Amino acid sequence: MKKIYFIALVILPLLSFGQELVTVNDEKETQVKGFKMYPNPAYGEEIYITTTSNAKKNIKVYDVFGELVLVDKISTNTLDISRLVPGVYVLQVTEDKKTMTRKLVIK
């Protein structure tokens, strides 16, 4: 019976703390008009990011642990991802003070 109380007192609080919301940034996210990212999943060394205005974009790529693994500024619609290993990433695109966040899969 003491083991059950011990488990309840130790394990349950740990489980409840693991349910907190995790965000990549603290800025308010707004929609970038006409946002498209392709191909996804990516098989090559680059992906294409287009928007309605096609202005300069600041790109940040995070791995599944939340570490920043790629930072780039692009004025075209092509992002070089050749330095990234296959896996799942979070891609954050900022254009004209508006930000979009999408999942990126590299195979």
Residue pairs with C-beta under 8 A, 6 or more apart in sequence:
22 66
24 62
24 66
24 90
24 92
24 101
25 92
25 99
27 99
29 99
29 100
29 101
30 98
30 99
31 98
31 100
32 51
32 93
32 95
32 96
32 98
32 99
32 100
33 51
33 52
33 53
34 50
34 51
34 52
34 53
35 49
35 50
35 51
35 93
35 100
35 102
36 48
36 49
36 50
36 51
37 47
37 48
37 49
37 91
37 93
37 102
37 104
38 47
38 48
39 47
39 48
40 47
40 102
40 103
40 104
40 105
41 105
41 106
41 107
42 81
42 104
42 105
42 106
42 107
43 107
45 80
45 81
45 82
46 78
46 79
46 80
46 81
46 82
47 78
47 79
47 81
47 104
48 77
48 78
48 79
49 57
49 59
49 74
49 77
49 78
49 79
49 93
50 77
51 57
51 95
53 95
53 96
54 77
55 95
55 96
56 73
56 74
56 75
56 95
57 73
57 74
57 75
57 93
57 94
57 95
58 71
58 72
58 73
58 93
58 94
58 95
59 70
59 71
59 72
59 73
59 74
59 79
59 91
59 92
59 93
59 94
60 68
60 70
60 71
60 91
60 92
60 94
61 68
61 69
61 70
61 71
61 81
61 84
61 89
61 90
61 91
61 92
61 104
62 68
62 69
62 89
62 90
62 92
63 69
63 87
63 89
63 90
64 87
64 88
64 89
69 84
69 89
70 81
70 83
70 84
72 79
72 80
81 104
81 106
84 106
85 106
86 106
86 107
87 105
87 106
88 103
88 104
88 105
88 106
89 103
89 104
89 105
89 106
90 101
90 102
90 103
90 104
91 101
91 102
91 103
91 104
92 99
92 100
92 101
93 99
93 100
93 101
93 102
